[in-house]
Amino acid sequence: MDMIYTRGQVFWITYYSGGTTIWASTGKFKQKQAERVWKERRGRVAMGARGVPHVESMRCAKVPTAL
């Protein structure tokens, strides 16, 4: 299920792309701004783009090696 939620004061979004669940920080502190980011990402997925921009994405398996 797609959703917007907070972690601390920052809004995060969850959405699906290509059968994969994506959790991403919007980097926004206001709900209206976070909703704009969420709608933009969902729009990209609807048009065939996959997931989040490459600079923002990293699979959990790669995190330990990236540190």
Stockholm file with secondary structure:
# STOCKHOLM 1.0

chainA/1-67         MDMIYTRGQVFWITYYSGGTTIWASTGKFKQKQAERVWKERRGRVAMGARGVPHVESMRCAKVPTAL
#=GR chainA/1-67 SS CCEEEEETTEEEEEEEETTEEEEEEEEESSHHHHHHHHHHHHHHHHTTCCSSCGGGCCCGGGHHHHC
#=GC SS_cons        CCEEEEETTEEEEEEEETTEEEEEEEEESSHHHHHHHHHHHHHHHHTTCCSSCGGGCCCGGGHHHHC
//
